[in-house]
Amino acid sequence: MIDDLIKSTRSFRRFDESVTVDRKTLEDLVDLARHSASAMNQQPLKYILSHTRDTNVKVFSTLTFAKSLKDWDGPAEGERPSAYIIVLSDTEISTNIWCDHGIASQSIMLGVRDRGLGGCMIGSINHQKLRELLSIPDQYEILLVLAIGKPAETVVIEPMPSDGNVNYWRDDQSVHHVPKRSLEEIILDLG
């Protein structure tokens, strides 16, 4: 069960924007992150929830989707995320977040997929613009934006090509292909 959940938790970049995600769902997802491990149990992460059209438009305007797809400017109207969770670090609690945001964000993404939704962790953010548009105080460092919605695309895993090209791509039917290294390639037998 967990194997299927992990393997189906992909980075989706096109959504059915008509399917809404309510605040309660976002709160439940952040609660999964709250229960996740935190270095030294400092718990410095904070979250901004966005599920209204006006706020979603602001957040979307600060993001860059899928830099490897050179001929794609990101999701069009109607294919944009229905919600976002902005992951922040409260620098008054700690200035070293270690890997907390990765652990918390993956917990959220697994919860997203378990609810029949999809998402994408986005690090390509215009931080200053997002800070200004949402009036985020300086004590909070913007770490990631998690885009969430009902997937409107198919994402498949492919074996890594012999040339080692890691770039994802879309075929003529708009299926998103993601090459992955083999298990044999990533396990080192040094003994």
Phi and psi in degrees as a GROMACS rama.xvg file:
@    title "Ramachandran Plot"
@    xaxis  label "Phi"
@    yaxis  label "Psi"
@TYPE xy
-65.6342  -33.6695  ILE-2
-59.3146  -47.1164  ASP-3
-63.8702  -40.321  ASP-4
-62.4167  -46.6782  LEU-5
-64.0782  -44.5484  ILE-6
-70.0342  -21.4191  LYS-7
-95.4983  -4.62334  SER-8
-85.4043  89.4744  THR-9
-107.558  172.482  ARG-10
-87.3168  104.121  SER-11
-92.6198  139.719  PHE-12
-124.463  -3.23093  ARG-13
-129.942  135.715  ARG-14
-132.24  162.172  PHE-15
-89.9899  97.0655  ASP-16
-65.2618  -17.2698  GLU-17
-73.1768  -16.5632  SER-18
-89.8004  111.451  VAL-19
-84.3735  159.531  THR-20
-123.772  121.405  VAL-21
-87.543  166.233  ASP-22
-59.6045  -39.5054  ARG-23
-59.9965  -41.6088  LYS-24
-61.9579  -44.105  THR-25
-62.9984  -40.977  LEU-26
-62.5142  -42.1845  GLU-27
-62.3342  -37.6991  ASP-28
-67.4661  -42.2847  LEU-29
-65.6456  -31.1277  VAL-30
-63.684  -32.8391  ASP-31
-63.1322  -43.0356  LEU-32
-63.6973  -40.0791  ALA-33
-60.155  -31.6724  ARG-34
-87.354  -1.46221  HIS-35
-82.4995  164.711  SER-36
-62.2206  149.449  ALA-37
-141.801  132.206  SER-38
-55.3919  128.19  ALA-39
55.0742  17.1088  MET-40
53.8935  31.1985  ASN-41
-69.6899  -33.4102  GLN-42
53.6717  57.0057  GLN-43
-84.6119  -4.28436  PRO-44
-79.652  140.879  LEU-45
-129.605  163.581  LYS-46
-138.888  141.848  TYR-47
-111.963  130.366  ILE-48
-102.731  132.942  LEU-49
-130.01  121.685  SER-50
-143.29  2.75637  HIS-51
-96.8641  151.801  THR-52
-55.7157  -47.4503  ARG-53
-60.7012  -46.7476  ASP-54
-69.7191  -38.9086  THR-55
-59.3404  -40.4891  ASN-56
-61.9874  -42.1947  VAL-57
-61.4636  -49.421  LYS-58
-61.8634  -47.3913  VAL-59
-55.9025  -37.8636  PHE-60
-65.5977  -11.5924  SER-61
-103.807  0.937152  THR-62
-109.49  152.162  LEU-63
-118.56  124.248  THR-64
-101.069  135.508  PHE-65
51.2575  67.8847  ALA-66
-60.0875  -26.2208  LYS-67
-71.7794  -18.8236  SER-68
-91.808  87.6691  LEU-69
-62.5153  -26.8616  LYS-70
-99.505  20.8971  ASP-71
-131.466  126.566  TRP-72
-93.5989  10.4006  ASP-73
106.247  175.426  GLY-74
-64.3032  138.475  PRO-75
-79.3625  168.31  ALA-76
-50.0124  136.283  GLU-77
90.6063  -16.2891  GLY-78
-115.715  10.1887  GLU-79
-87.1191  160.454  ARG-80
-59.0405  148.167  PRO-81
-88.0048  -13.252  SER-82
-158.554  162.124  ALA-83
-140.726  148.484  TYR-84
-121.106  119.74  ILE-85
-95.4237  122.924  ILE-86
-96.5077  125.325  VAL-87
-124.294  157.776  LEU-88
-114.233  129.309  SER-89
-84.8083  103.442  ASP-90
-69.405  -11.1622  THR-91
-79.5508  -16.063  GLU-92
-91.5268  -46.7163  ILE-93
-160.446  146.37  SER-94
-101.772  0.549556  THR-95
-124.248  103.975  ASN-96
-89.9279  -2.82322  ILE-97
52.7032  -122.144  TRP-98
-115.151  18.6537  CYS-99
-53.9412  -43.1688  ASP-100
-68.0556  -30.0644  HIS-101
-69.5571  -44.779  GLY-102
-62.7681  -49.079  ILE-103
-63.457  -43.1191  ALA-104
-66.6088  -38.4388  SER-105
-67.5625  -36.7107  GLN-106
-60.3378  -43.1924  SER-107
-63.2082  -46.7875  ILE-108
-63.616  -36.5569  MET-109
-64.711  -40.5241  LEU-110
-64.9825  -37.9886  GLY-111
-58.8526  -50.0195  VAL-112
-66.4067  -38.3568  ARG-113
-61.4449  -24.7544  ASP-114
-91.8458  10.1301  ARG-115
80.1001  13.0734  GLY-116
-105.581  -176.801  LEU-117
-141.965  168.517  GLY-118
-159.437  178.68  GLY-119
-149.455  129.126  CYS-120
-82.7298  124.107  MET-121
-118.137  124.164  ILE-122
-108.684  -10.5817  GLY-123
-87.3208  87.841  SER-124
-126.927  138.795  ILE-125
-82.5584  90.5369  ASN-126
-57.5387  -46.0904  HIS-127
-64.0625  -43.2985  GLN-128
-64.2564  -43.3542  LYS-129
-62.6576  -43.0867  LEU-130
-58.2092  -45.1445  ARG-131
-68.9458  -45.7466  GLU-132
-63.9775  -34.0403  LEU-133
-104.49  4.98082  LEU-134
53.0161  51.0615  SER-135
-82.5585  120.889  ILE-136
-60.852  153.294  PRO-137
-62.3675  -23.4452  ASP-138
-67.7648  -13.5043  GLN-139
-104.265  121.01  TYR-140
-87.0184  128.163  GLU-141
-79.6738  123.049  ILE-142
-105.99  -53.9767  LEU-143
-147.087  157.511  LEU-144
-119.667  126.398  VAL-145
-100.553  113.254  LEU-146
-87.3532  134.382  ALA-147
-136.069  140.309  ILE-148
178.002  -174.925  GLY-149
-82.4027  117.794  LYS-150
-58.0334  139.677  PRO-151
-123.284  33.0869  ALA-152
-153.686  160.906  GLU-153
-104.595  133.127  THR-154
-120.262  127.322  VAL-155
-124.46  149.528  VAL-156
-92.0946  136.218  ILE-157
-121.964  150.744  GLU-158
-63.7383  149.119  PRO-159
-62.0728  130.759  MET-160
-66.6237  159.781  PRO-161
-61.2182  -24.0505  SER-162
-82.2449  -2.89776  ASP-163
77.5968  11.6741  GLY-164
-66.7209  118.809  ASN-165
-92.8419  -3.06243  VAL-166
-67.5848  133.275  ASN-167
-78.7093  163.086  TYR-168
-155.775  165.486  TRP-169
-117.766  140.087  ARG-170
-91.2453  -174.236  ASP-171
-63.4833  -21.7592  ASP-172
-96.0894  12.6563  GLN-173
64.5961  22.1569  SER-174
-76.5662  131.996  VAL-175
-89.6878  121.256  HIS-176
-108.035  131.783  HIS-177
-124.682  111.542  VAL-178
-75.2754  139.656  PRO-179
-128.116  140.701  LYS-180
-64.219  152.724  ARG-181
-74.6359  158.707  SER-182
-60.0013  -39.7202  LEU-183
-62.6772  -32.3452  GLU-184
-74.3298  -29.6225  GLU-185
-97.2021  -11.6588  ILE-186
-96.3837  122.719  ILE-187
-97.1561  122.652  LEU-188
-99.0749  98.9982  ASP-189
-101.265  -4.11749  LEU-190
